[in-house]
Amino acid sequence: MMQPAVHHGQKRESQLCTVVTGVISPLLANLFLHYAFDHWMQSTHPLNPFERYADDAVVHCDTEAEAVKLKSEIAKRMVQCGLELHPEKTKIVYCKDANRTGDYERHSFDFLGFCFRPRLSRNRQGLYFVNFSPAIAPKSKKAIFSEIRQRCLHKRSDLSVKELANILNPVVRGWIEYYGAFFKSELLFLVHHLDKLVSRWVIRKYKKQGSNFKKADNWVKRIKSAMPNYFVHWSLLRA
């Protein structure tokens, strides 16, 4: 499949993105799509910037008519190369912001774990405006929740708090450094979720806490106050 990416800093009069999707493995995509898509786009549509990662891509257009035409041409090119665009994931998206105020059926798309859509931003003067920009996608949040759940670290009463931190910190740091590149505030859900995990671990680790989540939460708060850098989500994300 081929999905989108947008150069979020680009200012174009009525920019639309033609999101193209085909059925091909990621390994073959990198080996084959440079010829089938990249080289072809550069040769036949040099005025349409595009981004591609494996079999995910987005092409920038100035008007809806241009986007519709280009989408059709890309579909034909894929057929010539023995590929097929995904009928649902191939779509045209209007990059709506403070300068592009028109209306269209779709105003958002996901790419590389980020959701690109109109967002309220603040400039250097402290004034708010609408900017078409990325932040962690809902699907990425679900994937993070799933990975945390699968690790079952709250059940590891055999670990010390230092060992627990040593397991969590590298993984969480990676999430924060990657997804925190844009709208870091969208990652604050991690603070609550991971603190809850540590609280559940405290209850299993220290039996005297019983099933009292309030006592466990207070224990976590004391550790956070005394050692704010112990867990990276405490130091890198501020609620």
N, C-alpha and C positions, 0 to 999 in steps of 0.2 A: 504494500500500500504506500501511498505518498501523501503525507500530511504537511501542515503549514509551518512557516516561520515568517516573521515580519520584522523588518528593520524598524524598531519602534520609534527611532528618532527621525525618521524620514517624514518630511512635510510635503505632501503633494496635494494638488487642488481637490481632486475627488478620487482618492486612492481606493482601489479595491484589490483584493487578493484572490487569485485563482488557485484554489487548493486542489492539487491533483493526487489521485490515489490509484495505485495499481497492485496486482497480486504478484509478489516476487519475494524470495527469501532475502534477508538483510545481507548475507554473504554475497549472493549473486548481484545484489543491487549495487554495491560498491564497485564490483568488477565490471558490470555491464552498463549501468546507467550513466556513467561518464560519457560514453559514446551515444547511448540512446536518448539521453535527455540533456545533460550539461552542454556537450559540444553542439548539439542541434539547436538548443536555445541561444547559445552565444552566436551561432552562425545565422540563424533565421530571425531571431528577435533580440537583437543587441540592445534595444532601448527598454527592455523589460527586465529589471533586476530580479534575481531569484536566489533562494537559499535551498539547499538540499542536504539532508543527512540520511544516509542509507536510502531507503525507498520512501522517505517523507520529504516533501518539498512544498514551497509556496512561490508564486510568481506575482509580482506587483504590476498593477495596471492603473491607468488614469481614469478610465470610464467603465461603466457597466458593459457597454457595447464591445469595447476592446476585450474585456474579461471573458465575455461569452464566446467571442470569436476565437480567442486564444485557447480557451478550454476545449473547444471543438478540434482545433488544430493539434493540440497535445494528445487528445484521444486518438486521432488518426495516426500520429507518430508512434504512439504506444502499440497500436495494432500492427503497424509496419515492422515493429521490433518483436512481435510475438507476445506482447503484454496486453493487459486489460485494466482500464481504470475502474476503481471501486465505485459503484453507482451511488452509494450513500455518503462516502467520505470525501468524494470529489465535489467541491462546492465553491461558490463565490461568496466572499465575505467583505462587507463594507467596513473600512477602518475609520469608524466614527470618532471624532474628537472635537475640540473647541473650534478648529478651523474647518472641519468637514462635518457639517451639521445636517446633512441629508438623512433620509431614512431608507432602510433596506431590510430584507427578510432576516439576514444573519449579520450579527455584529461581533462575533467571537469565534475563536478556534483554538485548539490545543496543538502544541508543538514542543517536543523535547521535554515533556513534563510540565510545561508552563501553559497557562491559559492567557491568550491575548484578547483583550476586550477594552472598551472604554472604562477608564477609572478616574476617580477624583484625585488630582495631584496638587501639590503646592509648589509654587515657584520660589526663587530666591528672595523675592520681596514679601513672601508669606501669603500671597494671594492664591486662591484655589482656582483650578481650571480642569477641564476634562481632557485627559490624555489617553491615547490608545497604546496600552502598554501591557507587559507580561507580569504575571505573579504565579506562584505555585498553583497547578491545576487541581480541581477536586479529585480527579482520578489519582493524582500523585499523593494527595493526603490519604486517600483510602489505602494506597499501597504501603504507605508508612505505617498506618494503623495495623495493617495486616502483618507486616514484618515484625513489629513490636509484639503483637499477639502470638505469633508463631515461635518467638524466642522464649516465651514463658519465663522470663527472668524474675517475675514476681514470686515464682515458686522455688527459686534457687536459694533456699535458706542456708545452704552449705557455703555460700559466698560471704566474704566480708564486704563491708560497704565500699572499701577501696577496690576490691575485685569487681564488684558490681559496676563501679564507675569506670574501671579500665575496660570493661566489655562494652558499655554503652557509649562512652565518649568518642571513640574513633568513628563509629557509625553515625552518631548524631552530628558530629562536627562536619562530616561529609554532606549530610542533608542541609545543614545551615549554610555552609559555604556555597553549595550549588543553588539551592532554591532561594537563598537569601540575597542573591545578586539583584533581585528586583522585589520591591515591596516586602521588605523583611518582616514587617508587622504581620503579614499573613501567616507567619510561622509561630506566632505566639500560642497557637493551639498545642504546640509541642510542650510548652512549659507545664500547662495543666495536665496533659496526658502523661508525661513522664514523671511528674511529681506524684500523680496518682499511682503509677506503677511502683515508685519507690515506697510509698505509703503501704501498699499491699505487701511489698517485700518485708517491710518493718514488722508487720503483723505476724508474718510467718517466721521471721528470724527471731523476734523477741516475744516469746509466748506470753509474757506478762502483760503485753499490750492487749491480749485477748482479741476480740473482733472490734475493738474500739477504733474506728477510723479517725475520730477526732484526736485521740492521743497520738496516733501514728502521724497524722498531718502536723501536729505540733512538733513532733520529733524532727520531721523533715524541715520545718521552718527554722528550728534552732540550728540545725546543721547548715542550712542555707545562709543564715545570718552570720554564723561563725566562720564558715568556709565557702564564700560565694563563688569560688572558682573550682569547687570540687567536681561538679558536673558541668559540662560545657554548655548545656542549655540554660544554666543559671547565669553564666558569664557572657555568653554571646547573644542571648535573647533577654531583653529587659521588658517585663510586663508593664 
